[in-house]
């Protein structure tokens, strides 16, 4: 029982740490431009990898807890349930932070797409303009 409780506490602490890291990234990029936000998120992508690892770890803990639930006394069951709910609440908070980051990245992507479309239109316009033939600089000693 103590092993399961310590595992749940460890998972909870890791979720808290990841939430703080993502919150710091968000606060750090409040006033910066979109490109710096995306670069910051990409620099901290190891946090996103750890989130995936945490999800698989919590699934394993839940399976183990369900197997041994009948062997535990009521107090231990309540303690494990409270720890599991706390970890779940942190996971939900972490999911919300990731969703906010994803929205910011999508907005930056849309803005960059619009800018790229404008550049494409300008390129099309410049391609449609034909240069005047033989509009070369003439010099006095030129043979043209």
Wavefront OBJ file of the C-alpha trace (Angstrom):
o trace
v 0.000 0.000 0.000
v 2.754 2.422 0.933
v 4.437 1.732 -2.394
v 1.264 2.635 -4.303
v 0.722 5.748 -2.210
v 4.305 6.888 -2.725
v 3.985 6.228 -6.478
v 0.802 8.319 -6.650
v 2.490 11.089 -4.654
v 5.464 10.979 -6.990
v 3.168 11.197 -10.020
v 1.308 14.097 -8.415
v 4.581 15.947 -7.753
v 5.724 15.397 -11.328
v 2.412 16.707 -12.667
v 2.837 19.778 -10.447
v 6.390 20.299 -11.693
v 5.288 20.023 -15.317
v 2.410 22.428 -14.710
v 4.796 24.971 -13.215
v 7.187 24.589 -16.144
v 4.418 25.147 -18.677
v 3.053 28.079 -16.694
v 6.537 29.630 -16.658
v 6.813 29.184 -20.410
v 3.457 30.908 -20.809
v 4.380 33.805 -18.505
v 7.761 34.149 -20.173
v 6.125 34.563 -23.581
v 3.250 36.903 -22.711
v 4.814 39.963 -24.304
v 6.960 38.269 -26.935
v 6.068 37.707 -30.537
v 4.605 34.507 -31.941
v 7.864 33.201 -33.330
v 9.561 33.371 -29.945
v 6.588 31.622 -28.341
v 6.838 28.726 -30.781
v 10.616 28.530 -30.380
v 10.224 28.483 -26.605
v 7.686 25.674 -26.764
v 9.936 23.692 -29.094
v 12.911 24.243 -26.777
v 10.836 22.816 -23.933
v 9.409 19.905 -25.892
v 10.981 17.469 -23.428
v 8.200 18.506 -21.042
v 5.658 17.274 -23.563
v 7.489 13.957 -23.837
v 7.399 13.639 -20.052
v 3.642 14.201 -20.128
v 3.256 11.150 -22.366
v 5.440 9.121 -20.011
v 3.360 10.282 -17.056
v 0.163 9.180 -18.755
v 1.464 5.652 -19.291
v 2.746 5.558 -15.716
v -0.613 6.614 -14.290
v -2.347 3.919 -16.362
v -0.026 1.296 -14.898
v -0.668 2.573 -11.370
v -4.416 2.475 -11.940
v -4.233 -1.121 -13.157
v -2.169 -2.153 -10.120
v -4.510 -0.308 -7.780
v -7.556 -1.992 -9.296
v -5.954 -5.430 -8.880
v -5.168 -4.955 -5.212
v -8.132 -2.775 -4.207
v -9.964 -5.650 -2.506
v -6.895 -6.424 -0.355
v -6.704 -2.898 1.068
v -8.514 -1.556 4.100
v -10.979 1.335 3.776
v -8.568 3.996 4.972
v -5.932 2.936 2.455
v -8.528 2.863 -0.310
v -9.638 6.398 0.561
v -6.051 7.626 0.678
v -5.300 6.098 -2.719
v -8.528 7.506 -4.124
v -7.646 10.996 -2.841
v -4.160 10.768 -4.326
v -5.577 9.534 -7.625
v -8.079 12.403 -7.714
v -5.333 14.932 -6.966
v -3.204 13.502 -9.775
v -6.219 13.587 -12.089
v -6.897 17.227 -11.216
v -3.291 18.114 -12.022
v -3.503 16.167 -15.277
v -6.631 18.133 -16.240
v -4.872 21.400 -15.376
v -1.895 20.323 -17.461
v -4.203 19.465 -20.347
v -5.751 22.941 -20.159
v -2.303 24.558 -20.240
v -1.356 22.467 -23.261
v -4.624 23.444 -24.938
v -3.863 27.140 -24.356
v -0.399 26.674 -25.860
v -1.904 24.850 -28.820
v -4.361 27.703 -29.408
v -1.541 30.259 -29.320
v 0.484 28.199 -31.770
v -2.525 27.818 -34.069
v -3.115 31.574 -33.998
v 0.555 32.165 -34.840
v 0.338 29.609 -37.647
v -2.755 31.293 -39.065
v -1.074 34.699 -38.927
v 2.026 33.372 -40.668
v -0.187 31.698 -43.286
v -1.939 34.992 -44.031
v 1.392 36.787 -44.317
v 2.729 34.096 -46.620
v -0.386 34.396 -48.794
v 0.221 38.144 -49.083
v 3.823 37.516 -50.103
v 2.575 34.980 -52.659
v 0.174 37.522 -54.116
v 2.972 40.066 -54.360
v 5.160 37.504 -56.066
v 2.393 36.733 -58.554
v 1.992 40.432 -59.301
v 5.701 40.902 -59.855
v 5.767 37.851 -62.101
v 2.933 39.225 -64.208
v 4.711 42.514 -64.912
v 6.825 42.230 -68.055
v 10.028 44.205 -68.234
v 10.395 46.712 -71.039
v 12.465 45.217 -73.854
v 15.892 46.613 -74.453
v 15.663 48.865 -71.456
v 19.340 48.632 -70.776
v 21.475 51.583 -69.736
v 22.999 53.285 -72.743
v 26.468 54.658 -72.689
v 28.063 57.021 -75.146
v 30.516 54.429 -76.330
v 27.787 51.828 -76.641
v 27.177 50.096 -79.941
v 23.435 49.495 -79.398
l 1 2 3 4 5 6 7 8 9 10 11 12 13 14 15 16 17 18 19 20 21 22 23 24 25 26 27 28 29 30 31 32 33 34 35 36 37 38 39 40 41 42 43 44 45 46 47 48 49 50 51 52 53 54 55 56 57 58 59 60 61 62 63 64 65 66 67 68 69 70 71 72 73 74 75 76 77 78 79 80 81 82 83 84 85 86 87 88 89 90 91 92 93 94 95 96 97 98 99 100 101 102 103 104 105 106 107 108 109 110 111 112 113 114 115 116 117 118 119 120 121 122 123 124 125 126 127 128 129 130 131 132 133 134 135 136 137 138 139 140 141 142 143 144
